[in-house]
Amino acid sequence: DFTSVLPRFLSLYVLSFLSPRDLCSAAQVSWHWRVLAEQDCLWAGRCISRGWFLPYTPVEKEYGAWKSHYVSCVSTLDWLTPRE
């Protein structure tokens, strides 16, 4: 398990190359992987690049605010609706 061998910042760097779907899958591997895969540093940039900003400033101890916001925004896109 590379996450137990590498320093935390390197593990996060490796995970930053995963797609959002793959990050969600990685979060299911173990508790430790979940903690890493839900870090705001992995999700904030994905949200901001799409213009999805949090309507509030997360408190320091808040966990997974940007991931929750990303999932919420993606679910409202209605990508699965057939196009005519």
C-alpha positions as CSV (number, residue, x, y, z in Angstrom):
1,D,0.0,0.0,0.0
2,F,1.8,3.1,-1.2
3,T,-0.2,5.4,1.1
4,S,1.4,3.8,4.1
5,V,4.9,4.1,2.7
6,L,4.9,7.5,1.0
7,P,4.5,10.8,2.9
8,R,1.0,12.1,3.0
9,F,1.7,14.9,0.5
10,L,3.0,12.4,-2.1
11,S,0.1,10.1,-1.6
12,L,-2.2,13.0,-2.3
13,Y,-0.2,14.0,-5.3
14,V,-0.6,10.5,-6.8
15,L,-4.3,10.5,-6.0
16,S,-4.7,13.9,-7.7
17,F,-4.2,12.2,-11.1
18,L,-7.4,10.1,-10.6
19,S,-10.7,11.0,-12.1
20,P,-13.5,11.9,-9.7
21,R,-15.1,8.5,-10.3
22,D,-11.8,6.8,-9.5
23,L,-11.3,8.9,-6.4
24,C,-14.7,7.7,-5.2
25,S,-13.7,4.1,-5.8
26,A,-10.4,4.6,-4.0
27,A,-12.3,5.9,-1.0
28,Q,-13.9,2.5,-0.7
29,V,-10.5,0.6,-0.4
30,S,-10.0,1.3,3.3
31,W,-10.5,3.9,6.0
32,H,-7.1,5.4,5.4
33,W,-7.7,5.7,1.6
34,R,-11.1,7.3,2.3
35,V,-9.5,10.0,4.5
36,L,-7.0,10.7,1.7
37,A,-9.5,10.5,-1.2
38,E,-11.9,13.0,0.5
39,Q,-9.3,15.7,1.2
40,D,-10.5,19.1,0.1
41,C,-7.2,19.7,-1.8
42,L,-8.3,17.0,-4.3
43,W,-11.8,18.3,-4.8
44,A,-11.6,22.1,-4.5
45,G,-9.8,22.6,-7.8
46,R,-12.2,20.4,-9.6
47,C,-15.1,22.4,-8.3
48,I,-13.6,25.8,-8.9
49,S,-12.5,25.0,-12.4
50,R,-16.2,24.4,-13.2
51,G,-17.3,27.5,-11.5
52,W,-18.8,25.6,-8.5
53,F,-18.0,27.6,-5.4
54,L,-19.0,26.7,-1.9
55,P,-21.7,29.0,-0.6
56,Y,-19.8,29.3,2.7
57,T,-16.3,29.0,4.1
58,P,-15.7,25.6,5.6
59,V,-14.5,25.5,9.2
60,E,-11.0,24.1,9.8
61,K,-12.3,20.7,11.2
62,E,-14.9,20.3,8.5
63,Y,-14.3,17.1,6.5
64,G,-15.1,16.5,2.8
65,A,-17.0,19.8,2.1
66,W,-15.6,20.1,-1.4
67,K,-16.3,16.5,-2.3
68,S,-19.9,16.8,-1.1
69,H,-20.3,20.0,-3.1
70,Y,-18.8,18.3,-6.2
71,V,-21.1,15.3,-6.0
72,S,-24.1,17.6,-5.4
73,C,-23.3,19.8,-8.4
74,V,-22.7,16.8,-10.7
75,S,-26.0,15.3,-9.7
76,T,-27.8,18.4,-10.8
77,L,-26.3,18.4,-14.3
78,D,-28.6,15.6,-15.4
79,W,-26.0,14.1,-17.7
80,L,-28.0,10.9,-18.1
81,T,-31.0,12.5,-19.8
82,P,-31.2,11.4,-23.4
83,R,-30.7,14.3,-25.9
84,E,-33.0,14.8,-28.8
